[in-house]
Amino acid sequence: MSKNLFILKLHHHVKFHGPKPKINVILKYGERQVQDVEDNKKKETLVEMIGIVKRFPGVIANDNVDFTLMPGEVHALLGENGAGKTTLMNILYGLYRPDAGMIKIEGKTVSISSPSRAIKLGIGMVHQNFRLIPTHTVAENVILNSPNTGFFINWQKIYDELKKQISKYGWRINPEARVWQLSAGEKQQVEILKLLYRGSRILIFDEPTSVLTPQESRMLFTTMRKMAEEGKGVVLITHKLEEALSVSDRVTVMRKGKVVLVKSTSMTTREELALAMIGRQEITQLPSQGSSKPSVPILSIRNLVVEGDKEEIAVNDASFDIYKGEILGIAGVSGNGQVELAEAIARIRKIKSGKILLEGRDVSSYSPRQMYENGVAYIPAEGARTGVVSDLTVMENMILKCYRYPPYSDKLLIKWREAAKLANMLVEKYQIVAPSINAKVKTLSGGNVQRLVLARELLGNPLTSPRLIIAVYPTSGLDIGAAEYVRTNLIEMRNEGAGILLISEDLDELLRMSNRIAVMYGGRIVGVFEGSQASKEVIGMLMARGAG
């Protein structure tokens, strides 16, 4: 028996009486190191970011930020869009270089000049948009650009190693499957496998649940906890309070580029976190859902078939009704035909077959302008990209749909004084932050562009307020207070008799707001539930696997 092995066995079998002696030795056996330190010694910090500053033109994204990550913890980095949290982690991953500050990994000052350098330091990042090659297999994606892959590839060894990791975390993916065959949750597992294969011990997740079902989200959180139990450090970038409270050990809140709160999760509350995030308490109660049995349909969809951008069938034989005075929520993982459905109803996308009926009248061949004149409002999925003309001013975008009608036009010329009154009123009402109504929209933040689109669409046309509102991810990019303001406005308009089609990937939002919820999977409506009776579990399963 070797000397080291004998010492190791002796250390594990000798029983001490009285106070435990202070032991601080390193025992080697093969390639492993075993270190026993006194119980009260503080764990070594995995990551320490000190005084980090990052500037972009016109904005300080990180303003003297401090952040630490300990081994064995899940640390939630919480904040609204634009708070600077992703920028901070992009610096840690080597995508950005800080303008000032210091980074220490396990106590050693390091310079992280690129992602490859970060990977060598044991840092891995799962981005919001997956970085996988769909036509390659799981194993091929995992080993791509990995420093652990030699010139000659032993595929059997790689498969065995991946299967061991997959089994360890309770996953079911096949290393030989093509990525395009996988669900969103399984693709995310492939991203995590890439990090594990590279030996990452510092794992960063950027808004990881945005494309996951509730069941997939819970599985991800279980994986995070297991990683922490193994001594890894996990950073969860999120703007969702529930996620931060449910899975993390500590939470750091950022607002406007600064750290405003660092606290043990068990010692904080939802109210405290919301106050730190937005500087005021969130609104937790929404108006009543109203009657669950409305009588008059404002919109009827019959056997609708719509093609996607690649001429594939995106909406497949969809049929449903929306009634006056109700919100019909559409639940589904991104990419299951929700956006194409909304675009077809708004008449900005052609339909292949089927009918669209507005109060019993066939409007399948109407133009977007005709739909607007008939009281249909449309809030697009990407307001900053498709809802505005970025080179026009705030005022010009506000009147983009109503400029041809009185009182904003005399049929020949635009009445700019009236247009200015309207723009100023909407800017104040919707709290749009802009230098002036004459500022170009491209100078506004994404959240303020979204508010502009909402203000214009919820205004309706000069003749009538909206009778049908098609809202696609209407609270995306908004802070908690603004999002609640939008939801409250939609519910108030519903209570005034408007029918609303609400498409959202936030199942909690749909459950809080909808009179009924329809689930889309593979372009089909696979289930419709009364809002008061909807089960998050059942809806989540349909979102993941459809009716089968």
N, C-alpha and C positions, 0 to 999 in steps of 0.2 A: 504494500500500500504506500502511495506517495505521501510525502510529508504534508502537502497542502490538503489532500483528501482526509488524512488523519485529523488535522486541525479542524477541518470543516465538520467532521463527524463529532469530534469532541465538543465543539461549540454548540451543536444542536442537542446533545444528550446530557451534558452536565447540568444539574439542577443547583441553583444558588439559593441560599437562605438569607433572609434579611434584605436590606436595600439592594437593588440591582446595581452591580458595578458599572462604571462608565467604560464602555467598550467602543473603540473607534479604530478598527483595523480593516484592511482590505484583504480578503482571502481569494486566491485565484484557483480555479479548477478548469482546465482546458482553456477555452476562449472567454469564459464568463468571469465576472467579478461579483462578489457578494460583499456588501458593505453593511455592517450593523452599527448604527449610531444611537446615541442615547436618546430616549423617547422624547425629551423635551426640546431637542435641537430643532430649530426652524428648518423646514424644507427649503431646498435651494430653488430659487426662482427660475422657471423655464425661460420666460421672456420678460424683459424690462425695457420699455420704451420711455425715454426721458426727454421732455421738452421738445417734442416733435413739432416742427413747423413746416407746412406745405402751402405754397401760394400758387394760384392760377390767375390769369389776367382778370383783375377786378374783384377777386375774392380770396380770402384766406380760408382754405379748406380745413386745415388743422392749425390751431392757434395755441402753441406751447402745451401740447397734450402729453400727459403721462398715462401709461397703461402697463399693467403687469398680468402675467399668466403663470399660475402655479401648476406643478405636476399634479395630476389626479383631480382636476377641476374642470367643470364646464363654465365658461365665463361668457355671459351674454353682453354683447356690445349693442346697446339699445339707442335708438334715435330715429327721428323722422328722415325722409328722403332729403338729402342735402345737408345732413348734420355733420358729415365728415367721417363717418365710421368706416365706410368701404375704402375711402382714400387712405385712412390710417392702416388698414390691413393690407392694402395694395403696396404700401411702403414696406411693411414687414415681409411681404412676399417678393419684393424686388421689382415690382412693376413700375413704381415711382421711386425717385430719390428724394429724401427730405431736404428742405432748404436749411434746416437747423435741427439739432437734437442728436441723441445718441441711442443706439440699440445694443442691448446685451442679451446674449443667448447663454443660459446657464452660467451667468456671472462674467462672461467674457465679452468685451466690446467687439462688435463685428461691423463690417461694411457689407451691406446686401445690395449688390449692383445689378442683379438680374434674378429671374426665377430659378435659373439653374444653380446659382449660388445659394438661394434659399433652400432648394431641394437638398443640396449637400449638407446644409445645416440642420436638416430634419424638419423643415417647414413645408407643409402642403396646403393647398387651397382648393376647395370645391366652389366653383364660380356659379353665379345665378344662371347663366346660360352654359349648358354642358359643352365641353370641348372634346367631343368624341367624333370618330369617323363612322358614320352609320353602316357602311358596307363592310367594315372590318369586324372581326369577331371580338368578343369580350377580351380574350387573352391577348389578341393583337393590339387592342387599344391600351391594355394595361402595361405592356412592355415597351410601347412606343416611346422613344427618347428616354427610357429608364437607364440610369447609370449601372443598374444591376444586370443588364442584358449584355452578354458577351457577343463576340463575333459569330460563334456557332451557337445556335439556339437549341436547347434541349426541351422540346415541347412537352414531353411527358412530365419532366420535372416541374415545369411551369404550371401545367394543369393540376398536378398533385398539390402544389403549394397554394394555388388559387382555391381549389376545392376545400383545403384545410381552413382557409380564411373564411370562405363562404359558409361552411358548416359552423365555424366558431361564432359567427354573428347571426346565425339562424336565417340566412338568406336562401333563395332557391334558384339563383341564376346559373345558367350553364356556361362555362368558360368558352365553349365552342359555338355558342349562339351568336348570330349577327346582331349588332347593336340596334339596327332598325326594327328588329322583332320585339324589342323590350318596351315595357311601360316606362313612364317617367320615373317612377320610384326605382325601378331596376337599373335605369341608366345612371341614376344618382349613386347607386351601389357600385357601379363600375367605376365611377369617379373616385369613390372612397377606396376601392380596391387598388387603384393606381397609387394612392398615397401610402397604403399599407405595404404594398409591394416594394415601394421605395424606402421603407423604413421610417416614414414620417412619425415624429412624436409630438409635433405641434400642428394641429389640424384646424383650419379656418373654414367655416361654412358661411357663405354669403347668401342671405335670404333663401335658405334651402327648401322651404315648404311652399314656395310660390306656385309650383306646378304639381304638388302632391295632393292625394286624397287624404282625408283624416286618418285612415288606417296606415297609409304610407308615412305620414308625419309621425305617428306614434312609434312606428318601427324605427324611424330615423332617430328619434329621441332615445329609444332603448339602446341603439347602437352607440350614441354619444356617451351615455352613462357607462356602458361597458368599456369604452375606450378610456374614460376617466378612471375607472376602477383599475385598469391596467397601468396607470401611471402617466398616461398621455395627457397633454393639455389641449382642451377644445375651446375654440372661440366661435360663438354663434352670433353672427351679425343679423339683426332683426329690427323691425319696427313694430312688432306685435307684442303687446304686453303679456298676453297669455303664454306665449312661447317662452319668454324670458322667465316668467314666474314658475312655469311647470318643469323646466329641465335644468336650469342653471344653479350653480352654487353661489356665484357672485354676479353682480350686474354693474356695468359702467354705462352711464347715460351721457350722451353727447347732444349738444344743441348749438347750432351755428358755429361749428368748428371747435367748440370748447367742451371739456369734461365738466359736467355740472353735478354729478353724483356718482359715488362709488360705494357700494354697500353689499353686505351679505344678503342674498335673496330671501333668506328666512327672516330677516330683520326689516324688510320693506313691505309695501303694499302697492296694489294697483294704483291707488289714488296718488301716492307719493311719486311713483314712477311717471304717471301722466303729467303731474305738475312739473316735474323736472324736464320732461320731454318738450312740452309746449308752453310752459310758463303760466299755465292756468289749469283748473280742473276740467276734465273731460265731461261731456254730457253722457250720462249712462242710461237715461230713460228716453225712449222714443215714443211718439204718440201711438195711440191704440191702432191695432191692425184693422179696425173697422169691421164691417160686415163680411162674413166668410161666404155669403151666398148672394153675390150680385146678380142682377137680372138681365141687363141689356149688354150684348157683346159689342165692343167698339171695334175689335179686330178678330177676324176669323182666318186661319191658315188651313188650307185644304190640300193634302197630298203634295206638299211643296218639295221640289227637287231643284237643287242649286249646285252649280259646278264651282270648284275652287280655282285658284290661279293657275294650276297645272292641268286644268280640264278634268280633274278627278271629281267624283261625286262627294261634295262636302256636306250637303244637307239631303237626306234620303227619306222621302215620303213623310215629311213632318206635317202633323195636323194638331191644332190646338186653338183655343179661344182666349181672348183677353176681354174682360168685362169692364164697363164703366165703373170707376171707383174701386179698382183692385190693382194690386201689383202681382204680376206673374214673374217669379224668379226662375232663371235658367241656370242650373248647376252643371258643371262639367269641367274636366281637366282641359287645359288650354289645347286647342287644335282639334276639337271634336265637332266643329261646324258652327259654333256659337256666333262668331264674328260674321261668317258668310250669311247666316240666317238674318242677322240684324241688317246687314247691307242690302239684302234682297228685299226686306220689308220696307226699308227706307228708299228703295228703288235706285240705289247706286250700283247694284249688281244685278245682272240679268238672271231671270229664272229659266230653268230648262222645261219645267212643267209644273202643274198645280195652279192654285189660285190664292190671291190675297184679297180679302174682302174688308172694306172699311165701312162699318155700320151697314153691312149687307150689300154695298156697292162694290163691284169688281174693279179694283185699282191695279191689277196686275201689270197693265201697260202704262201706268202713269209715270211721269217724269219726277225727279226729286223736287222740282219747283211746284208741281201740282200737289204733291204730298204735303209740302210746306203750307201751301194755300188752303189745304183742307185740315190744317191743325195738327200735323205730325211733326214732332220735334225729334231730332236725332243727335245723340251725344256719342261720337265715334270712340273706338277703342284707344286710339293713339291721337288724342286731341292736339298735341304739340306737332304732330307730323301731318295729319290729315284733316284737322279741324280748323286750321287757320292758314292765312297767307303770311309767312314770316316777314316778308319785306314790306308789308303794309303796316299802318299804325294801329294802335289799340282801338281808336275810334273807327277806323275804316273796317276793321274786323268785326266790331260790334254791329255795324249796319250792313254786313256782307249779304244778309238775306232780305233785309227789309228796306234797302235803299230805294227801291223802285216804287214804293207805296207811300201815300200820304201818312203822316205829316212830314216824312223825310224826303219827299220828292214832289215836284209839281209836274211830273211826267217828262220834263226836259232836263231839269237841273236838280242836283242834290241840295237840300237845305242844310247846310253845314252847322248852322246854329242849333237846329233841332237835333242833329246828329250828335253834337257836342253835349247837349243836355242829357240825351239818352246815355251816352258813354260815361259821363261823370256820375250819373245816378247808379249805373250798374257797377262801376268801379268801387263806389262807396258801399253799395249793398253787399257785394260779394268780396269785399276787402282784398281787391286785387292790388298788389304792390307793383307800381310802375312809376317811372319818373314823371310822366304826364300821359294824357290820352293821345298825345301826338308822338309818343315814343314808338319805335318799331317793335313789333311783337318778338322779333328774334333777340331782343335785349332782355326779355323776361325769362324768369326761371320756369322750369317745366310745370311746377305746381300752379304758378300764376297763369300760365297759358291754359291749363285745365279749367281754372276758375272762369277765365274769359269765355271759353266754349260753353260752360254750364250757364253762365249769365245770359249769353245770346240765345241759347236754345230754350231755356225755361221761360224766357220772355214771351215766346210765341210770336205770331205775326200781328201786324197792326189791326187786323180785323177780329182775331179771336185768340184766346189763350190756348195752349196745347190741349188737344183732346186725347192724343196718343203720344206717349213719350217712350222712345227707344233709348235706353241708357246702357252703354257698354262700358263696364269698369269705371263708373263715374267718379269713384272716390280714389282712384289710383293716383298716387303722387301727392295726395293731400295730407296735412297733419291731422291729428285726432279731432281737434276742434272744428276744422274746416270740413272734414269728412262727415262729422255728425250734423253740421249745418246743411250739407247737401242732402243727407238722408232725410232730415226733418223737412226740408223743402219738397222733396219728392213725395213724402207721405202727406204733406199738406195739400199738394196738388192732386194726389189720389183722393183725399177726402173731399176735394171740390168737384170730383167726378171724372178726372182723367184716368185713362187706362195706362198702365206702365209695364213695359217689358224691361226687366232688370237682369242684365247679364253680369255675373260676378264670379270670381274664383274664390271669394271669401265666403265660405259656407256659413260662418257665424252671421255675417251681414245678411245673407239671404234668409236665414231662419228668423232673424229679428224683424225683417221688413216685409216679407212676402205673405200674401194671402194664400197663394199656392206656389208650389215649386215643381218645375219639370226638370228632369235629368236628361242631358244629351250625352250620347256615347256613339262614336263612329258615325255621326251625322244623323242619328235617329233619336226620337223622343222615346226613352225606354221606361219612363215612369213619371207619374204626376201625383203629387201629394198635397193635401190640405196643409197650410202653414202651421196650424195649431197641432197637427198630428204627425208632422214630418219627423222621422227618426234620422239623426245625424249618421248613425251606423249604416242604416239601409241605403241612404242616399250615397254615402261614401263607397259602399260596395258596388252600387250601380255605376258610379263615376269611374270605378276601376275596371269593371268587367262587363258592364252592360247588363241586359236582361238575362244573359246566359250564365 
